[in-house]
Amino acid sequence: MSQELDRVAIKKAVNEALERLIWVNSQLGLEPPQAPKITVDLDKAPKKAVVNPLNIIPPDLAQNLEAKQEGLDWVIKPKTFLGKEAFAKISGYVKEQHGEYVRATNNVHGYWRVPL
């Protein structure tokens, strides 16, 4: 699924760049550029390891958490009340992995989100 999203994002970025180039050329009175044929073999691209983020959190903290992969993110939820100190430590580990805490809303408890 992530490869499909990457393909869509790449195609969109290339199309936007070509549109800007065509517009600039038209303003300068130049011939529109011919789009080169570009192929990207995503199967040969290096794969990013999908690692459970609980592996980077010390076991004494991780035992109170559960993690599952949802879409392009890992979602980490507490099993029990953590307390201020444990919450701050876990948030620090999550931030090291470019993650963030998502605050609770009326229907959803708060959780941490870590990108794959």
C-alpha positions as a printed NumPy array, in Angstrom:
array([[  0.   ,   0.   ,   0.   ],
       [  2.772,   2.463,   0.838],
       [  4.404,   1.819,  -2.536],
       [  1.134,   2.761,  -4.235],
       [  0.941,   5.987,  -2.213],
       [  4.578,   6.714,  -3.067],
       [  3.844,   6.19 ,  -6.766],
       [  0.884,   8.55 ,  -6.61 ],
       [  2.945,  11.202,  -4.803],
       [  5.834,  10.859,  -7.276],
       [  3.512,  11.072, -10.283],
       [  1.784,  14.151,  -8.831],
       [  5.11 ,  15.913,  -8.137],
       [  6.414,  15.174, -11.65 ],
       [  3.195,  16.395, -13.279],
       [  3.246,  19.618, -11.245],
       [  6.894,  20.246, -12.206],
       [  6.115,  19.668, -15.883],
       [  3.143,  22.039, -15.736],
       [  5.342,  24.774, -14.224],
       [  8.012,  24.178, -16.876],
       [  5.46 ,  24.359, -19.688],
       [  4.054,  27.613, -18.262],
       [  7.533,  29.188, -17.947],
       [  8.416,  28.156, -21.497],
       [  5.154,  29.623, -22.802],
       [  5.951,  32.932, -21.056],
       [  9.377,  32.958, -22.707],
       [  7.964,  32.03 , -26.118],
       [  9.776,  28.689, -26.198],
       [  8.539,  25.359, -27.486],
       [  6.929,  23.168, -24.834],
       [  9.355,  20.537, -23.554],
       [  8.868,  16.927, -24.48 ],
       [  8.346,  14.843, -21.368],
       [ 11.079,  12.245, -20.986],
       [ 10.061,   8.669, -20.355],
       [ 10.922,   7.951, -16.757],
       [ 10.572,   4.564, -15.172],
       [ 11.124,   3.837, -11.514],
       [ 11.357,   0.259, -10.356],
       [ 10.161,   0.465,  -6.746],
       [ 10.816,  -3.243,  -6.254],
       [ 14.556,  -2.598,  -6.614],
       [ 14.519,   0.427,  -4.297],
       [ 15.907,  -0.144,  -0.81 ],
       [ 13.186,  -1.123,   1.617],
       [ 12.794,   0.618,   4.949],
       [ 12.627,  -1.878,   7.768],
       [  9.294,  -1.944,   9.553],
       [ 10.362,  -2.045,  13.18 ],
       [  7.974,  -2.072,  16.101],
       [  8.616,   1.198,  17.948],
       [  8.156,  -0.551,  21.304],
       [ 11.594,  -2.093,  20.68 ],
       [ 13.219,   1.316,  21.284],
       [ 11.332,   1.919,  24.533],
       [ 12.749,   0.332,  27.698],
       [ 10.876,  -2.843,  28.704],
       [  9.649,  -1.399,  32.011],
       [  7.777,   1.3  ,  30.055],
       [  6.894,  -0.813,  27.005],
       [  5.05 ,  -3.39 ,  29.1  ],
       [  2.342,  -0.781,  29.709],
       [  1.913,  -0.027,  26.005],
       [  0.479,  -1.698,  22.93 ],
       [  1.482,  -0.886,  19.364],
       [ -0.126,  -1.729,  16.045],
       [  0.483,  -0.683,  12.492],
       [ -2.277,   1.471,  11.004],
       [ -1.748,   2.626,   7.438],
       [  1.596,   4.411,   7.215],
       [  2.005,   4.792,  10.987],
       [  2.554,   2.839,  14.148],
       [ -0.047,   3.699,  16.773],
       [  1.043,   3.306,  20.393],
       [ -1.621,   3.276,  23.093],
       [ -1.253,   2.927,  26.849],
       [ -2.79 ,  -0.154,  28.462],
       [ -3.078,   1.597,  31.84 ],
       [ -2.643,   5.052,  33.342],
       [  1.048,   5.94 ,  32.921],
       [  1.641,   8.912,  35.161],
       [  3.446,  12.141,  34.319],
       [  7.026,  10.82 ,  34.447],
       [  6.422,   7.703,  32.32 ],
       [  4.349,   9.722,  29.838],
       [  7.206,  12.224,  29.421],
       [  9.801,   9.461,  28.927],
       [  7.681,   7.677,  26.329],
       [  7.033,  10.958,  24.51 ],
       [ 10.802,  11.529,  24.354],
       [ 11.417,   8.124,  22.761],
       [  8.574,   8.687,  20.298],
       [  9.938,  12.11 ,  19.289],
       [ 13.344,  10.52 ,  18.585],
       [ 11.533,   8.418,  15.98 ],
       [  9.876,  11.536,  14.476],
       [  6.588,  10.656,  16.119],
       [  4.072,  12.752,  18.005],
       [  1.388,  12.53 ,  20.634],
       [ -2.178,  12.848,  19.378],
       [ -4.392,  14.386,  22.036],
       [ -7.599,  12.751,  23.129],
       [-10.891,  13.856,  21.609],
       [-14.441,  13.198,  22.763],
       [-14.555,   9.709,  21.247],
       [-10.878,   8.7  ,  21.111],
       [ -8.259,   8.333,  23.835],
       [ -4.877,   9.963,  23.234],
       [ -2.117,   7.956,  21.571],
       [  1.335,   8.317,  20.027],
       [  1.81 ,   8.096,  16.264],
       [  5.172,   7.063,  14.772],
       [  5.671,   7.091,  10.977],
       [  6.924,   3.893,   9.343]])
